[in-house]
């Protein structure tokens, strides 16, 4: 059951590692978990690394354990549970002897296997019910073996559990507001702002940061290291378009405005416009969509690095999107359908996304939503969707990488071997970058499996990684490459070929980076 629960969490997108699961098994073996409530709390603290997954954990827990009290454990399961508790029982021979109806002397003469066998035998031999007390194997008592009672090292055996508090807590979903899924709420403004902090330009770092230079030089024991930042003028311009017409969008309009007003300090310029359902030849600067119209052609004359963010449910009558007579504004006659204006905006804004407050599962039931999602990258108006949208502009395909070879490192921030190997990988990257014959021909990309953008950035900063690192928060890439262990290296031959070729792969660290580089050059035929 516990193993199935582990895979249930993984299937729901929670990055649970085998290492953390082994820690849970150790806690069970030490007898630190004496009730389902304990199991709920300890499991969450050991397996769940971020509060964003608390709500998903609660849902998985409620489903996995809601009916467990109705299932009698098999002999094999009982045997494994008893073995897991032996180490704790042996710390208190007196209590164990009392619970099993033996003397301490008899206990000392028995092997662990004999103790397990004796326990199971007593359980099978029990012919009359026992409710309460501190002997035998029964219910409501204080002995370590029984059900519905309590003992610091106890475990339930048979019977229907009356301690439902853990499942009730899970079903209450107290951490719904921490969830990555579901529309952004007022209580999530702070978390959403953290995502928007990553909405940054990719311009050159050509301004010396005096304070950071001094700080880094002190860390280097006097060896000068100059730190560069981007110019303040390079901060982004953001244009926000909000669908504020209709009851379906009413709960989200104010939240979106508040969110971006709080975040505007990090933007060079923030402009907010409004529309209803979809976009035609005009949009408005006033929420009433009456006094301050702006032509879409004029709106599109922007810096090519300007970010366009459109917020709306994209649901409407098909003719509103596809017919030039579909505009619902009184007196507005259009020569072109709305879909043409949307394509025009998509073409003129290289960095554009559409945020939809409706769950993604609902999108493909509506033709207009599917159509607009084919024009703009569409994401849910949720913490998870906002994070994906922020990093969307940096996506690429392997065959778009300019070079002859792409070396992919599969790592995890929490992998001790990856941490230990980081200096060697940095040195390997240095050998490439400092060799004029190799620089630009061999590229390295790190993929953090089960890691968020924040975790990847933390790893990059702590270990001073110079090459790009990207998150694989939902394990999609990890599953594609066969759920390999970390660190894992893949050498992909590019050469502009239509079909990419993996010429080398390896599990584990590289101590001799010079030999590894020679192997890459030879296998990939780098010229």
C-alpha positions, 0 to 999 in steps of 0.5 A, a space after each residue: 500500500 505504501 509503495 502504491 501511495 508513493 507512485 500515486 504521488 509521483 503520478 500526480 506530479 509531486 516530485 517524490 524521490 526514492 531517497 525521501 521515501 526510504 527515510 519514511 520507511 526508516 521512520 516506520 521501522 523505528 516506530 516513530 509513526 503510531 497512528 494514521 495522523 502521525 503517518 499523514 504529518 510525517 509523510 508530508 514533512 519527508 516527501 513533500 518539498 514545497 507547500 505548492 504540493 500540499 493540496 495535491 498531497 491531501 487529495 492523494 492521501 484521502 483517496 489512498 487511505 479513505 477505505 483502508 480501515 475496511 481491508 484486513 491485512 494479509 499474513 505477509 503484510 502483517 509479518 512485514 509490519 511486525 518486523 518493522 516494529 521489532 527495533 522499537 519493541 526491543 528497546 522496551 522488553 518489559 512492555 513487549 513481554 507484557 503485550 505478548 504474554 511472555 516473560 522478559 527471559 523468554 523474550 531474550 531467548 527468542 530470535 526476531 523471526 521467532 518473535 514475529 512468528 509468536 505474534 502472528 500465532 497469538 493473533 490467529 489463536 485469539 478466540 474471544 473478543 477483548 475490548 480495552 485493557 493493556 494485555 493481549 491483542 485487542 481493541 481500545 487498549 494501551 498495548 502496542 498491538 491492537 486497534 483504536 487504542 493508543 500506545 507510543 509504539 503501537 500499530 493497528 491490527 484488524 478491526 475498523 479504525 476509529 481514528 479518522 482525523 488524518 483523512 478528515 484533515 486531508 479531505 478538508 483541503 486546508 492548503 487549497 490556496 497553496 496549490 499550483 492549480 486552480 485560478 489565482 485567488 487574492 490570498 495567492 498574490 504574494 506567491 504569484 508575484 514571486 513568479 513574475 519576478 522571473 519575467 526579465 529581459 535577456 539583454 547583455 549584462 554590461 553594467 558593473 554592480 559595485 556592491 556585489 563585486 565587493 561582496 564577491 571579492 571578499 568571498 574570494 579572499 581578495 581575488 577580484 571578481 567583477 559582477 555585471 548586471 543589466 542596465 535598469 533601462 533594460 527592464 521589460 515593457 508589459 502590455 496587459 489585455 483583460 477581458 472584463 466583460 461577462 459574469 465568467 470573468 468578474 471574479 478574476 479582473 480585479 485580482 489580475 489588476 492588483 497582481 500586475 500593479 504590485 509587480 509593476 515596479 520591476 517593469 519599465 512600463 506597464 499598460 493595461 487595456 480592456 476588451 470583451 470576449 475577443 479582440 477586434 480593431 479596437 481595445 480600450 484603456 478605460 474599464 468601461 470600454 467607452 471613452 479611451 479606444 485604441 486602434 489595434 494597429 497603433 497598439 501593436 507598434 511596440 518594442 519587439 521585446 515588449 511582453 503581451 499578456 492577454 487574460 480571458 476565458 476565450 469562450 464565446 459564440 463561434 461567429 464572434 471569432 470567425 465572422 467579420 460581422 461578429 462584433 457585439 459592440 453596438 455600432 461597431 462594423 468590422 471589415 475583418 473577423 476577430 481571428 485575423 486581429 488575434 493572428 496580427 497581434 501574435 505576429 507582431 508580439 514575439 513574446 505573447 501569452 494568453 492566460 485562461 482562468 478556466 481549467 485546462 481540461 475544459 478548454 477543448 470542449 469549446 471551439 473558440 478556446 481551441 482556436 485561440 490556443 492555436 494562435 497564442 500559447 495558452 496557460 491556466 491563470 494559476 500559479 503553475 500556469 503563470 510560472 510556465 507562461 513566464 518561462 515560455 519565451 525561453 523554450 526551444 527545440 534541440 534541433 534549433 541549437 546552433 552547434 554540432 553537439 548538445 550535451 544534456 545533463 540530467 540532474 536534481 538539486 537534491 541529488 548529492 552526486 550531482 552536487 559533488 559532480 558540479 565542479 567537474 562539470 563546470 571545469 568540463 564546460 570551461 575546457 570547451 569555452 576556453 578552446 576557440 576550436 570547440 567554443 560554439 560547436 559543443 553546447 551543454 544544457 542541464 535539466 533539473 528533474 522534479 525541480 522548479 525554476 527557483 530550485 534550478 536557479 538556487 543550484 545554479 547560483 550555489 555551484 556557480 554553473 555557467 551553462 543554461 539550466 532548465 526545470 523539469 518540474 513535472 518529470 515530462 522530460 525525465 520520463 521521455 529519457 527513460 526515468 534515468 538516475 542522476 546525474 546522467 549525461 547524453 551526447 546528442 549529435 546535431 549537425 543540422 540533421 533532420 534526425 538527432 542522434 544520441 552517440 553516447 550516454 553515461 550514468 554517474 560523475 566524470 572525474 577525468 573531464 579531459 578524457 570525457 571531452 576527447 571521447 565526445 569529440 571522437 564520437 560526435 566527429 567534431 570538426 
